[in-house]
């Protein structure tokens, strides 16, 4: 690929001085990659569109003039300074670090020259055209070239392109961009940005936040290649989209086979399907011994095989346009496993999917990673930790992130950025029967941006499913939106609203349970998934966005506490997998602003876990679903009777020889009615309760053993007098807690005693327990 650096103009030496004077704005934290960013070196120099690569392009990242004006003001005569593109105005790496309000415009300006070899006549007639590409601009961008207004684009996450050929002139050309962003005063998709950042809501982003670049193309040129693999039929079909006059032109698609440059090429008309079967790709005469192709290799997280392709557009004797791309053979589906449980499938095989909620925010670049290397680092860490998936949460990343996932073998659940206007009835609560109130124009804008996201990202094989709505954030016209997505891209699954307010449609029914884990019961027509859980927090001094006011769903003081509690969460997932859970999403990859529940700190300097140990724990989740055997029933279905007291008993109350005949006897669960996730049959409303029960075992268990527990709040569980488990806080569903080695060893054939003490400080309260074996 021939990469053309942005050309220096007449005042080149002055520009160099300006670049030398540039520095980041102040920020609470900086990453090591952010510290390497400078205006003297083009930020994000990598080719920005890895699924459609041409030889020639011109990167326009770097220093632009900027100004912030009242929204009703004309184009500025004077500029406030310089901003480093593609970093937003609010970020440190922009060099600006200023908030832009909804009643203001952010203006950009820069000059460029078109390289002289970009305008030759094409063999089929006409001259090359010049396209101006924006990776993403948040939110409304009006673009002028040499004073001519060319387009107004609305959409903060999707790329857009403009043919600027007719506005160009010889020598220096000028681009001006005017940006307006209503943030949370509007209903447009914005993700987690708010004017008043707090809790799970983050610093607003305004303006250009992905690469800006120029590209020469022929009068008719390829705009997209969509590969539709069919694993069942052992074939792949390509749809090649072309812009311009395609009369008398053909498209040729070549798949590279073997390790050399040999390609098998098939041709067709633009827009028509071009089909390759395995038979088409067998070695041609003379190459049989080389065994260049022995059948399609399937893409999986463990074997992320990609096929390189070339697409040509032209006539019989010439090529007007040539692009490089790739595809993967893989199938996404939901189907029943050998036990009749509906599960998520990859290539017709059940695959438990486990990964983090991935926010993709950075302390120095906000929505924009400091560099491609920084963005790739996050993914490499997740892969080393043993995750096979990530949920890209309420954000659309630069295209290169999905390219890295394709190459590394990380599945992606892609969220649509949510939008809801502050003060409007657009945040749907769990008990609402009606969806959010959106105008026709607001629904149309959401649909426009949703379609743009799918069109942009559907070419990446790592994307497993679409997530149009998260919880109740801007949820509207729910089932119609979900059905439209399913019809528009039938090659992928569609998650019903992730968490909260489900409307009965979607390939998955998605629970959010903190800390969890938990699940919806298995269903005949929808897959049970856990879209968010965990959120275990650990603030790490000197790596915090703020020293005070940090939080996690559960926060710990030491890495050892964090480690032990995370290990319990992973253990609790295994029985759920046996019961039909198909995926789980842990909150989250990194700390973000005041959230401290990341696997890493916000600056990525500290990984809070031992990575090989984490990978070993996660590996236990990917085998065949475990078999769950009930050793001692809870009272979830049928009432189980326990001895109980609310008066502190004598020492030894937990031992097998203790005489509890004076205690009351009654059915579990114990607690106050209305406590979620449990049936209360015996009232308990004092601070403490002690319960115990005899049970028999035919033989000592050989697999892992867990106490199946509903607790609100702290509890200790004893087996035959031995402390077997200790839990803190509360749950809203039954969970499995692993017995300590000593607790498991205390189990024996014949009579056993389980004894539980539970403490309560406020709110609802409950206790119920049983035992299961997990093999």
N, C-alpha and C positions, 0 to 999 in steps of 0.2 A: 504494500500500500504506500502511495506517495502522499506524505503528510506535508501540507504547506503551512508554514508558520505565518501568523498574522504579520502583514507587511508594515514595516516602519515607513512613516510618511516624512514630509520635509522636516518636521520638527522632531526627528528621531532622538537627537541627543537630549532635548528637553524632556521627552517622554521617559527616557532612561532615568533622568534626575527625579521625575515624579515617582517612578517605580521605586527608586531608592528611598524616597521619603515615606512610602506607604508603610503602615503598620496595622496590625489587628486592633480592633477596639477592645476595651476592657471586658473581661468575662470572669465569672467565678471559677471556671475550670477551663483548661485547654488539654486537648489530646496531644500525644507525641507527634501525630501526623499534622495536626493543626499548627504546631510550632514550626513545622517545615515549610508551610505555605508562605510564598512571597510573591509580590507583584512582578518581580523580575523573571519569574518562570510561569508559563501559562498553566493555570489551574485546570485540572481534569483534561489532560492532553490526549487521553485515549479516544479511539473512535467510538462515538456514542451509540451506534445502532448495530450491535453485533449480529443481528439476524438478517441484515440486508446491507452488505458491505460493498462499497465502490472504492476505486483507487484514489480518486481525487476529492479533496475536501479542504476547507479552510476553517480553522477553529477561531471563533470570535470571543472566547473567554479572555478575561484579563481586565484591565482598568477601563472603565467607562466613566464619563461625566454623569453626575446625578444631581437632582434637586427635588426637594419636597415642598409642594405648594398647596394653598387652599384648592379645594376641588373645583371651584368656579374660576380659578385663575387661568390665563392663557399659557402657552408654552413659555418657559422661563427665558429671560434674556441673559441672566447670570446663573451660574451653576454653583451648587453648594460645595462641591469637591469631587472626589473620585471614589468609585465603588468597585470592589473586585468581584466581577461576575465569574462564576454563577452563585455567589453567596448572597442571601437575602439581606435587606437593609438592617434588620434587627440583629443579625448575627455578628459575632466578633470578627469572623474571617472576611466579612465584607469590608472591614475597615471603617464602617459607619456606626453601627451599634445604636441606631435610633429607631424609635417606634413610629410607625406610620398609621394614622387614625383613619376611620371610615370617611371623615370629611376632608381628607387630603388626597392628592395625587403624588405618586412617585414617578419621576421622569428619569429616563436614561438617554445618553447620546454617545455615539462613537463614530469614527470614520474608518473606511477600509478601501482597498483597491482590489479589483477583480484581476486575478492572474491572466496574463495575455494569452495563454494556451487554452483558455476555457471557451473560446468562441469560434472554433472551426466549423465549417459546413459539414453536415452529416451525410453519409452515403445515400440515405433514403430521401434526402432533401431537408432544407431548413438548417438553422443554426442551434447550437447548444443553448439551453435555458439555464438560468441561475436560480436555485432555490435557497431561501432563507429558512432555517429550521430553529425552532425553540423547543428544548426538551420539556420545560414546564415553566409557567409564569403564574403566580398566584395573585389575583384571580382573574381580573379583566384586563386585557392588554390590547392597546391600540398601537399599531405599528405604522410608522412613516418612513419612507425612503426618499431622500432628496426632497423633502417637503411634501411628498405626495402621500396622502392617507391611503393605506392598502387594505387593512383588515382590522376588525375588532374581534378578538377571541375571548370567550368566557369559559373558564375551566382551569382549575388550579393544578391539576395533576396530569393532564394529557398533553402529549406533544402536538404541535401544529406547524405547518409549513406554508410558505408563501412563494409564489413565482414572482420574483422582483425584477425580471429581465427588462421589462419595458420602462421601469423607473430608473434604470442605471444610466450612468454617463461615463465618459472617459476620465481616467484619473481618479481622484478621491471621491468617494460616495459617503453619504451620511445616513445613519440609522438613528431614529428617535423612537422610543417606546414610552407610552404613558400607561401607568398601572393604577388601578383602583381595587381595593380589597375591603369588603364590608366586615370581614372576620365574623364574630358571633352576633353582629347586628343584623345579618342576613341569613337566609335559609339555604344558601348554596353549600355544596360539599366542601368541608374545610378540615375534617379530621378533628384533632385534639387542640386546635388553636383557640384561644380566647383572649379578649383584651385584658382580663384580670387573671393571670395564671395562678392556679392553686390546685392542690391535690393531684388528680389525674389529668388536669387540663394545663396545657403548656403555652409557652411564649408564642405570640403570633408571628407569622411569616408573611412578608409582602414582597412581591416582585419576582425577578428572574431567580430560579433556584436550581436549574439544570442547564446543561451546556447549550450555547448558541453557536450555530455554525452555518457555513455556506457550502453548496454542492452544485457542480455542473451536471446537467442531465441532457439527454437527447430530447427532441420535441415529443416523442413518445417514449415513455420510460416505465420501468417496473416499480410499483409502489409497495407491493407486499407479496410474500410467498407463504401460503398456509398449507402445511403438510397435515394430511388426515390419515394417520396410520390405522390399519385394520389388522390387528394381531390375529383375529380368528381366521381371516381369509389369507393371511400372510402376504399382504400387499400394502402399498401406500399410494395415496392420491394427492397430487399437488394442484392447488388453485393459485394461479399467478395473476395478480391484479395489475393492470396497466393503465396509465393515464395518457391522454393525447390521442391522436389519430392513429388507429391500429390497422387501417386498411392495408392489405397485402403483407402484413407482418405476421411472423410466427414466433412462438416461444419454445425454446428448447431447454429442458431440464436434464442435467447430468448428475448422476450419483457416483461419487468416487468409491471404488471398491478396492480392497486390498490395501497395501501400504504404499503403493506408488501413486502415479498420476492417472491410472487407467479409469476412465469414466464410461458408464453406460448412459446413453442419451436417448430421450424420447421427446418428440415435438408435438405441438398442437397450437390451436388458435388461442390468443389471449382470452382469459376468462373461462376457457373450457377445461375440464378436468384432464390431467395427464396422469395416467395410471401405470405404476410399476408393480409387477408381481415378482415373487422370488425366482420364477422361471426366467424372467427378463434379465436377471442379474447374474446368471450363471456364467462361468468363464467362457469367453469366446474361443473359437477354434485356435489351437496353438497354445492356449494358456491353461489347458485342462490340468496339467500337472501342478500348476501353481496354486490350485485350490483357492482362487481369489474370493469366492463367495460360496459359503456352505449353508446359507440360510440367514435370515435376519437375526441379529443379536438384539435381545430385548433390553430396554433401559430400565434399571432399577436403582435404588439408592446404593446398593453394593456394587453394581456394575453399570455405571452411567454412560453407556455407549452412545456416541453421536455419529451420525453419517454426514459427511461434508457434501454439499451440493453446489452446483453452478447453474445459474439461469441466464440464458441469452435471449435478447429480443432483436429481431431483424428480419431481413429477407433471405433469399437463397444464397446470395453472394456476399453478404455483409452482416455485421453485428453493430447495431446502434447502441445497445445497452447490455452490460454484463454485471451481474452481482454474485457475490458469494454468500452462502447461507448454510444451514444444517438442519437436521431433523432427528427425531428419535422414534424408535418403535416401542410404544407402550400403550396400554389400555387402562382406562379409568372406568370403574363400575362399582355397583353395589349388588351383591348376590349372597345367597345362603351358603354357609359352609357345610361341611360334612355332617354337622349336628343340627342343621336346619336353622341356624342363627344368621340373620341378615347382617353382613359385615361389609366394610370397605375392602375393595379388591384392587390389586394392581396386577395386570396381566393375568387375570382370572384366578389369582391366588390371594387368600386373605393376608392382609398386611396391617398389623397394628401400627398406627402412626402416632409418633410422639415427638413433640418439639415445643419450642417456646413461643410465647406471645412476643413478637418482634416489632417494637415500636419504630426503630430506625431513626431515633433522634440523637443529636450530637451536641455537646455543650458549647462547641465553638462554631459549628455550622448550622445548628438547629435541624431543619429538614434535610440539608445538604451535607453528606459526609465530607470530611476534609479532603479525601482523595479516594480513588478507586482502591488503592491498597488498604486504606482504613476500612472501607466497606467490606472488602474481601476478608479481612481479618476476623470480623464478627462471624462470618459464615464458617471459616476454617476452625474457629474455636468450637462452634456448635457441632461441627462434624466430628471433631476430636472427642467431644463430650458424649458422642454416641447417639445424638438425635438423628432422626431420618426425615424430619419435617420442620417447617416453621410456619406460623400464622402471621402473615404480613398485616399488621394491625392498623387499620384506618389510615393507610398511606400507600401511595403508589411510588415505588422506588425508580431510580434511573434504570434504564434497560439493562445495563451491565450487571446489576445484581442478579437478575433472573438468568442471565447468561452464566454467571458463576454457579448458580444453583444447578443449572443444566449439567455443567461439567463436573461438579462435585458429587451430585446425587443427593440433593435436598429437595423434597417435595414442598410445594408452596400452597397454602390456603390464602387466597388473595381477597382481602377486604376491600369494599368500596368505601372511600372516605365519607363519613357521615356529615350531615348538615342539619342544623336546627337553630332558629333565631331565638335569641335571648328574649324572654318575656312572652313567647308565643306557646300555644299548646301543641308543641312538636316533640316533646320528650315523653314517649309513651311509657306509662307506668305498668308494672306487671298485672295489675287487676283491671286495666282499661279494656273495655269491650270494643272501643273504637280506635282506629289508627290516628296518627297525628294529623293535624289540620294544615294542609298545604294548598296553596292556590294552584290553578291549572298551569300557570307559567312556571311556578316553582317545581312542580312535578315534571314538567317538560324539560327543565334545565337539568334536574337530577338524572332523568333518562338519557339525555344527551351525553352527560359526562360518564354515566355508567356504560353506555355503548362505546364511547371513545376509549375507556379503560380496557374493555374486552377486546376491541379491535387492535389496540396497541399490544396487548400481552398474550393473546391467544396463540401466538407463534412459538411461545416458550414451553417445551414439553414438561418442565418441572412443575408447572401450575396444575394442581390437582382439582381444585374446586373454587367456585366463586362464593363470596360471602357478601350479599348485597346490604344486609342490615346487621348492625351490632346492637344487642340489647334493645332499648327503645329509642335509640338516638336517631331522631329524624325518620322513624319508621312510618311509612305511609303506603297505602294501596298495596299492602304486603303481598298477598298471594298473586296478584296480577303481575307485580314486578318479578317475583320468583319464577313464575311460569314463563314470562317473557325471556328471562335469562336462560332457562332450561331449553327453550325452543331455539334461541339464537345461537347457543353453543351446546349442542347435544353431546359433544365429545367429552364433556366434563360434568361433574356433579355440582349441585347447588345446595348450599347449606341454608336451611330455614333460618329465621332470625337467630343469630348466635346469642343464646341466653334470653332470659326474661319472657317476652310476650310472643309466644308461638301461636300461629294461626292455622296450623294443621297441614301446611304444604312444605315441600323441600325434601331432598333425598336424606337429610339428616335431621334429627331432633337433638338440639344442642343445649346442654346444661352448663351454667356457670355456678360453681360452688367453691367458696373460699372458707378455710383453706382446702377443704375436701380431702380426698377426691370423692366423687359420687357419680351417679348416672341416672338417666331415665330407664325404666324397665324396657326390655327388648320389645320390639314391635314387628309385625309382619311386613310392613311396607316402608318403614323408615329406620335408618341406622342410628343407634344411640351413641352419641359422642359427648365428650366433656370439653367444651370450647374454651374454658378458662378455669384454672384452679391454682392453688399454691399461694403465690405472693408472699413468700417468707422473706422477711426483711432483715438486713444487717447493715447499719451505718458504719462506714469505714472512715475514720478521721483523716483529714487532709485530702479526701477524694469526694467531698460533698458539694452540691450546688449551693446549699445553705446549711449553716451549722446547727440551726434550730428549725423545728417544724417538719422534720423528715418523718416518713411513715412507711409502713408495710402492712399487709393484712394481718400478719403476725410478725413482730419484731423481736430479734434476739440480740444478745450482747456479745456473744463470742462465736467464732467460726465453728467451734465444736458443737454448740447448741444448734446452729443452723444446719450443720452436717447431719446430726442425729435426727432432727425433725424432717429434713428433706428425705433422708433414707426411709423413714416411716411412710412418707407420702408415696414413694416409689413402690414400697412393699404393698401398700393398700391398693395400688392400681392392679396388681396381678389377679386378685380374686375378682375384681370388676371385669377384667378381660375374660375370665372364665364365665362370667354371667352375661357377656355379650357386648361389653364396651369395645368400640372400634378405634377410638382415637382419644388423645388427651393433649391439652395445651397448657403448659406451665407458665405462669406469670413470674418472670419475664427475662429476656436476654440481658438487659443492662438496667441499672438504675437510670431514671429519667427525672431531671430536675429534683423535686422533693421526694419522689418515690425512691425507696432504697431496697426494693425487692428484686433486684437483678442478680443474675448469675455472675455478672461483672459490675464493677463500679461504672459510673457515667463516663469517666474519662478513659475507660478500658485499661487502666493501669493495674487493677487488682482483680484476679479471678478468685472468687470467694470459695471455690471448691477445689479438691484434688481431681484433676481432669481424668486420669486413668481410672480412679475409683468410681467417678461418676459414670464413665463409659461402661464399666463392669456392671454397675447396678442397672443401667438402661438396657444392657444386652439381655437381661432376664425377661424383658417385656416382649421380645420379638419372636420367641419360640412358639410352639403350639399353645393354644389357650389352655391354662391350667384347669385341672379337675378339682372342684370344690366339694368337700365332704363335710356335712354338718355333724359335729361331735356333741354339741349341746345347743338346743334351740333357743332363740330369742323369743320375745313376745310379739314380734311383728305380725304374725298370722294368728297363732293360737296363744292364749294367755298361759304363761309359765309361772308357777308359784314359788315364792322366795320367803325366807324368814327375813324380817326387817325391823330396825329400831332407829329412832331419831335421838335417843339418849346415848351419850358416849359409853360404849361397853368397856368391860374390863380388858386388860392386856391379854393378848392371845386370842382375841375374838376371831382372827382369821385362820386359826389352826384347826386341824381335823378333829382334835379331841375336845374342842370347846363346846360347852353345853348351851345351845341357843334356844332351848325349848321355851324359855320365858319370853322370847321375842314374838312379835305379832307375825302372822302369816298372811300373805296376800299376793295377788297377781301383779306382774310387771306389765308395762313400765310404771315407774314411780315418778311423780312430779306434778306439775301444774298443767291443767288443760290449756290447749292452745299452743303449747311448745311445738314448733314445726318439726315434722319428720318422724313423729313417734306417737303411738296410741297410749294415752295415760289411763291406767285402770285403778291405780292406788294413789290417792293424793299425798304429796310430800311438799311441804312449803316452808320447812325450817331450813337453817343454814347447812345442816349435815344429815346424811342418812347412811346407815350401814346395812348391807344386805348380804345374805349367804345362801348357798344351795348345794345339796349333795347331788352327785350324778355318777353313773357307772360307765366304764369303758371296757370293751371286750379285749382290747389290746392297746399298747402304747402307740401313738401315732408316729409314723416314720417320715412324713413330709413336714413342711413348714406349718406351724400352728399359730393362729391369730385369735384374739378375742374380738368378736363382732359386737360393736358397742354403739349405743347412743348415749351421749353424755352432755350435760349442761349444768355445772362447768367441770372443774378439775376432778379427777378420779384416780384411785389406785386399785389395781386388780391383783388378787393373790390366788395362787393355786396351791392347795395343800400347805398353806402357811408361808409360801415363798412369793416374794414380790415378783409378779410376772409381767406387769405393764403399768405405765404411768402416763396419763394424758392431761393436757391443760386446755383451758378455753372451752368452746362449745362446738357442736356440729348441728347441722340441720338435716342430715341423713345418717343412717347407720354406716359405720366405717369399720374396717378390719385393722387392728393394731397388732403388730407382731409380738409374740411372747418373747421375753428374754430367754437366753439359753437355759438359765436356771429354772425359769418358769416352765419351759417345755419339758425339761428333765424331771420336773416334779410330777408330771402326769404318769399314771401307772394303771395297769389293768385292775379292774374292780372299782371300789368306792373312791371317789375324789370329792373335794370341796372347792368351790369357787366362792370367793368373798370379795366384796367391792365396797369401798368407801367413796362417797361423792360429796363435794363441797360446792356451795352456791353463794354468790354475792349479790346478784341482782338480776331482774328480768325473769324470763321463763326458766324452768328447771326440769331436768329429767335424768333418769338412769335406767338402762336396760342392758343386758349382756348375754352373750352366748359364745360358743367356741366353734371354729372351723379348721379343717385341715386343707392345705393348699399343696397340690402336687403338680 
